[in-house]
Amino acid sequence: QNLVSSCKLFFPEDPVKIVRAKGQYIYDEHGREYLDCINNVSHVGHCHPDVVKAAHEQNQLLNTNSRYLHDNLVDYAKRLSKTLPEKLCTFYFLNSGSEANDLALRLARQYTKHEDVIVLDHAYHGHLTSLIDISPYKFRNLEGQKEWVHVAPLPDTYRGIYREDHKDSVLAYANEVKKIIDQAQKKGRKIAAFFIESLPSVGGQIIPPEGYFQMIAEHVHKAGGVFVADEIQVGFGRVGKCFWAFQLQGEDFVPDIVTMGKPMGNGHPIACVATTKEIAEAFADTGVEYFNTFGGNPVSCAIGLAVLDVIEKEHLQAHATQVGNFLMELLNQQKVKHPIIGDVRGVGLFIGVDLIKDQEKRTPATKEAEYLITRFKREYILLSTDGPGRNVLKFKPPLCFTMDNAKLVVDKMDEILTGKTVRLIFSSFG
Ligand SMILES: Cc1ncc(COP(=O)(O)O)c(C=O)c1O
């Protein structure tokens, strides 16, 4: 009665009331254990003891805003800078991914003195007014697209406009952005930024082809804009072989601004914007101070440092690669067996399973995906869907997810998809 109806629950017909969690497991009020395959916020594992300890110890000493000197803030900025290319050496600390992207937008506009933004179709960059405006996933259902926002096609080589059989899909997708820039400029508009999630999640767990970011950055820079990599879901080693997902594009690629959030505090609200000295200085030149009451407080920074320590100490990047590769292998075996699985794509523990109704048109199997999620829940496995057709099963578990967990989920998937009832149900979906 007292909560807004626009806040949605998972499984609204039979919601789960959870009371505690540990590692990759969460427990409901009856003590039932669920395997969590989707919580990319509890990055190093729910309630990781080292993170809880760091928070508790710092809470007992001091927590305040960042108008005083404090080692945690400086240490944390230094540690983060070691994970990034040298040029991204200036940090702003904030409380949520939305705050980070909103600040990135302000920085881009202040630095370039331009207004317009290019985003990918179906993107989501946050819930603030400024970010709803640059999130087609949201604004398409609201009053629509602002004149300063330009939407580029998703570089999706499975169901996008240029597919795996195209002779140069990277160039073709990059040319779409170039066309957008040219058209905007013809109307006298000026590009401030290109915003992209390094691996588009809401768009359907998309892996942009290698080299795409470099080409886009060249066009955007030529137009006087900056490149913003949103790492709010996919950063901090989830992809395994690199710490940041934009690094999958190659060492020669460096964004101008990187935004971080969700996994950064393992559940504690902490976020960050990393940028270059030039951009930060252009922002400071206005003379208007940047103050954020909670951003960069000693407790948040102690937590952030503990998360980085755990990633290193427990070799979670290597683990994400090993478990992610194993899970992809098992899912690909399922793909051969079950025609409903059209595509399995991913890197590290960021994996999507694209469910289709027919091989030729690749029509999204939306209802079937929803049915599968409900069946998984009955087996105490929490999964969810993404993509404009809500037909892509997404795996983004805490990084402590194991090979046994992967095997269990895929065995269950096989069991459900092989079941006689499910075949009958799926055929009746038509
Ligand atoms: C890619 C991306 N950017 C930004 C945000 C906004 O982050 P927050 O909900 O912490 O404000 C989200 C949240 O889902 C996200 O997925």
The ligand as a MOL file (V3000), in Angstrom:
LIG
                    3D

  0  0  0     0  0            999 V3000
M  V30 BEGIN CTAB
M  V30 COUNTS 16 16 0 0 0
M  V30 BEGIN ATOM
M  V30 1 C 24.3790 0.1050 -18.1370 0
M  V30 2 C 23.7750 0.8420 -16.9850 0
M  V30 3 N 24.0930 2.1310 -16.8000 0
M  V30 4 C 23.5790 2.8320 -15.7730 0
M  V30 5 C 22.7030 2.2550 -14.8620 0
M  V30 6 C 22.1440 3.0660 -13.7320 0
M  V30 7 O 22.7030 2.6580 -12.5280 0
M  V30 8 P 21.9330 2.8870 -11.1370 0
M  V30 9 O 20.7160 2.0440 -11.1400 0
M  V30 10 O 22.9720 2.4790 -10.0990 0
M  V30 11 O 21.6300 4.3250 -11.0290 0
M  V30 12 C 22.3490 0.9170 -15.0280 0
M  V30 13 C 21.3920 0.2810 -14.1020 0
M  V30 14 O 20.7440 -0.7040 -14.3760 0
M  V30 15 C 22.8960 0.1860 -16.1220 0
M  V30 16 O 22.5890 -1.0990 -16.3200 0
M  V30 END ATOM
M  V30 BEGIN BOND
M  V30 1 1 1 2
M  V30 2 1 2 3
M  V30 3 2 2 15
M  V30 4 2 3 4
M  V30 5 1 4 5
M  V30 6 1 5 6
M  V30 7 2 5 12
M  V30 8 1 6 7
M  V30 9 1 7 8
M  V30 10 2 8 9
M  V30 11 1 8 10
M  V30 12 1 8 11
M  V30 13 1 12 13
M  V30 14 1 12 15
M  V30 15 2 13 14
M  V30 16 1 15 16
M  V30 END BOND
M  V30 END CTAB
M  END
